[in-house]
Every structure is written in C-alpha cells, then in structure tokens.
C-alpha cells in the first residue's frame, strides 16, 4: 500500500473515531495536532476534561497484534510531550483542568459490509507523564 493510501486510510479511521466519540458526548477540538516529534490524532473535550486521543486501526488481530496494543510506552511518552506542547501553545496550565489520554482501537473486519468496524474506546488508556522543565520553550517540542 502506498504512503498516500496509508494516509488516506488513517484519515478515514480518524474520521470514524471522531464521529463515534462525538456521538458519545466528546466535542472534537482539533485533528492531527503536530509537534516536532509527534502527532495527536484527535483532541477533544468531555465536560471540563481535555482528552488527547490516539486512533489505531488494524485488520483482525494477527502478526501485528491488536490496535490497542500498538500504543506502547515510547509512543505514550511522545503523545504526552505533544500534549504538553498543545497546552503550552493554548495557554492551558496542566494543573488547571483534568487531562485524559484515550485510545480508540478500530478492528477492521474484512468481508463485513453491514458493520465492518469493531470500535473500542479506552478512556484513561495511559497516564500523563508531564515534561518537567521550569520554563518550557517551543523549541523543546
């Protein structure tokens, strides 16, 4: 599959996840927020909680594992750093509101036309690891 096709598929899965979450009360604030080293697929708000969402899609579990298993410790750290940058850019103090990191795992069921996606929303999928620095500067992100 070409890079363009992979990007299109990723974008399609993010749209499916955004629609799913919106239907469950999450207001999507931003898609594909990027920092120097990472990207957050979706950023939303549920009540007063700021929600950073990683979307992972896989065909039925096989050699690559399930979608939810694809967000390991290194990826979590990068997402947290990117979240720090988002909050810095938007003047949000991490201690001023609740922050949550969710994963939306989409399993693509090949051959299913009626309901081809199994969507699993995992709220609080991992803990926030704050980047410690006395005065953050945009270049560190």
C-alpha positions, 0 to 999 in steps of 0.5 A: 500500500502506498504512503498516500493510501496509508494516509488516506486510510488513517484519515478515514479511521480518524474520521470514524473515531471522531464521529463515534466519540462525538456521538458519545458526548466528546466535542472534537477540538482539533485533528492531527495536532503536530509537534516536532516529534509527534502527532495527536490524532484527535483532541477533544473535550468531555465536560471540563476534561481535555482528552488527547486521543490516539486512533489505531486501526488494524485488520483482525488481530494477527502478526501485528497484534491488536490496535490497542496494543500498538500504543506502547510506552515510547509512543505514550511518552511522545503523545504526552510531550505533544500534549504538553506542547498543545497546552503550552501553545493554548495557554492551558496550565496542566494543573488547571483542568483534568487531562485524559489520554484515550485510545480508540482501537478500530478492528477492521473486519474484512468481508463485513459490509453491514458493520465492518468496524469493531470500535473500542474506546479506552478512556484513561488508556495511559497516564500523563507523564508531564515534561518537567522543565521550569520554563518550557520553550517551543523549541523543546517540542 
